[in-house]
Amino acid sequence: MKKILFLLTIGLLVAGSVSAQTYYYGPRRVHRRPPPAQQRQDNDFYKVKVGLTGSLNLANTVDANSYNSTSTIAAWNAGLYFDVPLVYPLSFEPEVLYSQKGFAANLNDGTHFTSRSGFIDVPLLAKFHVVPGFNFLIGPQLSFHTNTTNTYADGTTDHYNYGTDNGMLLDGVIGVSFDINRSVELRARYTLDLSNNYDADNQDYRNQVWSIGLGFTFQ
């Protein structure tokens, strides 16, 4: 019985000592680092990135006055892009692209022809990182006309500056991108001329382009 009372007394003294230390010194603070995946995500966002991109363009023109559209042709674009972080989840994505645009149509005499134009496009886009792996992009684009080639059904061609008075157009761009991994993204865009683009008949035909392609980022 004395041994039991002795052990109980020792236990109470130890418990009291631990309680007193907690009272005077407070509980220990444990500093936990964010999970490695979260650290990597934060570090990746605040790095300036550079990449190469290439896309398939599905292009035609729309008459802004009558809303009539021409037939679609397949073309392409390729170039360089940057991803400059601002404040999460917003970054700035300027690009420099060579882009083919154009359309297919019939002349008044029924002759079918295809028009292809080359442009140097400079999109200046706001990029919103909506959720990990999915991004939304929107902004203006400066589009500098370089050349146009018309190809007719009989195989003849001619070259001229189609529908550009000053050689530069203002476009609007909206798009999304999906991060396949840290270095590759799937990109989809819609682009439409916002400025007047009158041709010889004073019709306001504007380039309309749907594009889908890949971006390759250098880490």
Wavefront OBJ file of the C-alpha trace (Angstrom):
o trace
v 0.000 0.000 0.000
v 2.845 2.389 0.843
v 4.495 1.614 -2.514
v 1.290 2.487 -4.384
v 0.916 5.783 -2.506
v 4.571 6.578 -3.226
v 4.157 5.969 -6.982
v 0.989 8.090 -7.093
v 2.815 10.948 -5.340
v 5.692 10.776 -7.866
v 3.170 10.803 -10.780
v 1.369 13.888 -9.429
v 4.651 15.750 -8.983
v 5.745 14.993 -12.592
v 2.361 16.054 -13.997
v 2.476 19.288 -11.994
v 5.981 20.060 -13.249
v 4.974 19.591 -16.925
v 1.863 21.747 -16.417
v 3.909 24.512 -14.802
v 6.427 24.551 -17.671
v 3.570 24.822 -20.191
v 2.056 27.706 -18.220
v 5.271 29.709 -17.959
v 6.809 29.034 -21.333
v 3.744 28.337 -23.484
v 3.359 25.574 -26.040
v 6.150 25.028 -28.552
v 5.538 26.471 -31.981
v 6.204 24.089 -34.828
v 7.166 25.799 -38.097
v 6.048 23.647 -40.966
v 7.224 24.245 -44.508
v 4.660 24.164 -47.313
v 4.414 20.835 -49.102
v 7.085 20.412 -51.821
v 4.443 20.516 -54.558
v 3.144 23.900 -53.321
v 6.693 25.288 -53.050
v 7.427 24.184 -56.623
v 4.180 25.737 -57.919
v 4.901 29.107 -56.220
v 8.511 29.150 -57.432
v 7.482 28.268 -61.018
v 4.915 31.064 -61.211
v 7.363 33.844 -60.308
v 9.906 32.868 -62.969
v 9.955 34.668 -66.322
v 9.494 32.024 -69.001
v 10.323 31.973 -72.709
v 8.882 29.571 -75.238
v 8.288 28.653 -78.863
v 4.830 28.050 -80.294
v 3.272 26.717 -83.479
v -0.420 26.461 -84.362
v -2.872 25.521 -87.066
v -4.966 28.487 -88.236
v -8.504 28.105 -89.558
v -9.017 31.491 -91.207
v -11.655 33.396 -93.142
v -13.052 36.935 -93.310
v -16.272 38.502 -92.055
v -17.936 41.575 -93.554
v -18.565 43.888 -90.579
v -21.401 45.635 -92.483
v -23.411 42.634 -93.724
v -21.985 39.882 -91.452
v -21.419 37.703 -94.539
v -18.401 35.434 -94.265
v -16.082 33.808 -96.791
v -14.988 30.171 -96.900
v -12.343 28.932 -94.451
v -8.789 27.979 -95.360
v -6.133 26.116 -93.368
v -3.003 28.136 -92.543
v -0.463 28.335 -89.696
v 1.392 30.541 -87.248
v 4.673 30.215 -85.356
v 6.826 32.354 -83.130
v 8.151 33.302 -79.715
v 6.305 34.061 -76.472
v 7.141 35.277 -72.970
v 5.346 34.703 -69.656
v 6.080 37.572 -67.247
v 4.557 37.115 -63.742
v 2.882 40.163 -62.193
v 0.922 39.126 -59.099
v -0.684 35.724 -58.668
v -2.779 34.668 -60.530
v -2.053 37.299 -63.228
v 0.853 37.378 -65.667
v 1.640 39.275 -68.872
v 2.215 37.276 -72.069
v 3.621 39.212 -75.053
v 4.287 37.256 -78.244
v 5.809 37.771 -81.700
v 4.310 35.499 -84.370
v 4.388 35.080 -88.115
v 0.816 34.225 -89.038
v -0.911 33.233 -92.265
v -4.517 34.355 -92.684
v -6.930 34.533 -95.598
v -10.056 33.069 -97.153
v -11.523 31.291 -100.161
v -14.329 32.747 -102.328
v -15.834 32.987 -105.801
v -15.532 36.031 -108.047
v -18.561 37.510 -109.806
v -17.829 35.393 -112.886
v -17.815 32.233 -110.744
v -14.040 31.812 -110.676
v -12.859 30.263 -107.425
v -9.782 31.717 -105.744
v -7.884 31.513 -102.471
v -6.289 34.514 -100.785
v -3.405 34.036 -98.323
v -1.891 36.932 -96.398
v 1.190 37.034 -94.210
v 1.202 39.059 -90.982
v 3.608 39.765 -88.151
v 1.315 39.511 -85.113
v 2.202 40.962 -81.704
v -0.348 39.798 -79.083
v -0.173 41.648 -75.725
v -2.183 39.379 -73.465
v -3.253 39.212 -69.838
v -2.944 35.611 -68.643
v -5.064 34.438 -65.709
v -4.006 31.192 -64.004
v -7.547 30.074 -63.156
v -6.644 26.723 -61.593
v -3.412 24.703 -61.758
v -3.000 23.598 -65.364
v -5.704 25.852 -66.872
v -5.197 29.450 -68.056
v -7.427 32.121 -69.635
v -5.953 34.800 -71.939
v -7.384 38.035 -73.335
v -6.009 41.225 -74.856
v -5.201 43.277 -77.961
v -2.944 42.350 -80.851
v -1.009 44.503 -83.313
v -1.040 42.893 -86.758
v 1.380 44.075 -89.485
v 0.503 43.028 -93.031
v 3.494 41.798 -95.073
v 2.136 40.185 -98.252
v -0.871 38.655 -99.995
v -1.014 35.982 -102.695
v -4.203 35.128 -104.608
v -4.345 31.743 -106.294
v -7.041 31.080 -108.918
v -8.657 27.842 -110.036
v -6.535 27.720 -113.226
v -3.333 27.904 -111.169
v -2.428 31.527 -111.903
v -1.419 33.796 -109.030
v -1.004 37.482 -108.315
v 0.406 39.486 -105.435
v -0.813 42.720 -103.892
v -1.591 44.409 -100.568
v -5.134 43.252 -99.957
v -7.370 45.446 -97.809
v -4.726 47.248 -95.725
v -4.448 51.014 -96.061
v -1.692 51.576 -93.495
v -0.227 48.073 -93.196
v -1.262 47.624 -89.527
v -4.468 46.351 -87.953
v -5.696 46.180 -84.354
v -7.073 42.779 -83.334
v -8.794 41.313 -80.309
v -7.652 37.956 -78.920
v -9.299 35.543 -76.500
v -8.026 32.085 -75.650
v -7.201 29.324 -73.207
v -4.210 27.111 -72.537
v -3.795 23.771 -70.781
v -0.476 22.809 -69.152
v 0.287 19.260 -70.271
v 3.442 19.329 -68.132
v 5.975 21.947 -66.955
v 7.336 22.417 -70.499
v 4.431 21.803 -72.881
v 1.045 23.501 -73.151
v -1.953 23.087 -75.443
v -3.155 26.455 -76.784
v -6.454 27.532 -78.387
v -7.214 31.084 -79.605
v -9.824 33.166 -81.396
v -8.702 36.369 -83.133
v -10.749 39.036 -84.935
v -9.759 42.327 -86.566
v -11.139 45.301 -84.616
v -10.007 48.072 -86.963
v -11.426 48.908 -90.396
v -10.071 46.813 -93.247
v -11.707 48.223 -96.372
v -11.121 46.660 -99.785
v -11.497 48.218 -103.228
v -15.290 47.875 -103.103
v -15.438 49.676 -99.742
v -16.482 46.497 -97.938
v -15.177 46.093 -94.399
v -13.828 42.548 -94.459
v -12.109 41.560 -91.227
v -9.807 38.607 -90.647
v -11.212 35.930 -88.346
v -8.937 33.143 -87.117
v -9.441 30.078 -84.932
v -6.137 28.477 -83.968
v -5.003 25.439 -81.989
v -1.419 24.424 -81.299
v 1.354 23.751 -78.806
v 3.721 25.906 -76.780
v 7.154 24.688 -75.619
v 8.494 26.534 -72.586
v 12.201 26.717 -71.689
v 12.603 26.297 -67.909
l 1 2 3 4 5 6 7 8 9 10 11 12 13 14 15 16 17 18 19 20 21 22 23 24 25 26 27 28 29 30 31 32 33 34 35 36 37 38 39 40 41 42 43 44 45 46 47 48 49 50 51 52 53 54 55 56 57 58 59 60 61 62 63 64 65 66 67 68 69 70 71 72 73 74 75 76 77 78 79 80 81 82 83 84 85 86 87 88 89 90 91 92 93 94 95 96 97 98 99 100 101 102 103 104 105 106 107 108 109 110 111 112 113 114 115 116 117 118 119 120 121 122 123 124 125 126 127 128 129 130 131 132 133 134 135 136 137 138 139 140 141 142 143 144 145 146 147 148 149 150 151 152 153 154 155 156 157 158 159 160 161 162 163 164 165 166 167 168 169 170 171 172 173 174 175 176 177 178 179 180 181 182 183 184 185 186 187 188 189 190 191 192 193 194 195 196 197 198 199 200 201 202 203 204 205 206 207 208 209 210 211 212 213 214 215 216 217 218 219
